[in-house]
Amino acid sequence: MTESDTAALIAEIEEQEARLRFSTFGNDDALRLGLLIVRLATERSLGVTVDITRGEQQLVHIALDGSTADNDAWIARKTRVVRRFGASSLLVGLREGAGFNANFDLPLDRYAAHGGSFPVVVHGVGLVGTVTVSGLPQRDDHALVVEALELFLGA
């Protein structure tokens, strides 16, 4: 990927994060969003795990056929990146590059700046949670989350 490709992808993700925001976000919203992602993944026979949090509470966690316990570990690592940096895990990874963990002195077994975790932001409130998918190549994990958010929010 060239520098201009990376810059264009960063701009695209920044636009997604600015656009894909909630007016409110409760447990019922998390469940409906989670089930939407599960439906999309099931229709495509994708072996993913879906996870949605609000604050420190895990509201949805569904592992589809083909996913493994490793996906749970990836979800935890990607979610920590979103919580710490307030941006999607793919965006942080693109901005920071391969030296991400060393640059911030973060343990590799606890933080992964790889695509698939997206911030749940409520207008007038800020970051309240995360939506995360694991099981596909990182850009595909990210794209599945974004697609579901666009459908869910009518964006």
Sequence and secondary structure as in RCSB ss.txt:
>XXXX:A:sequence
MTESDTAALIAEIEEQEARLRFSTFGNDDALRLGLLIVRLATERSLGVTVDITRGEQQLVHIALDGSTADNDAWI
ARKTRVVRRFGASSLLVGLREGAGFNANFDLPLDRYAAHGGSFPVVVHGVGLVGTVTVSGLPQRDDHALVVEALE
LFLGA
>XXXX:A:secstr
  HHHHHHHHHHHHHHHHH  BS   HHHHHHHHHHHHHHHHHTT   EEEEEETTEEEEEEE TT  HHHHHHH
HHHHHHHHHHSS HHHHHHHHGGGHHHHTT  TTT    S EEEEEETTTEEEEEEEEESS HHHHHHHHHHHHH
HHHT 
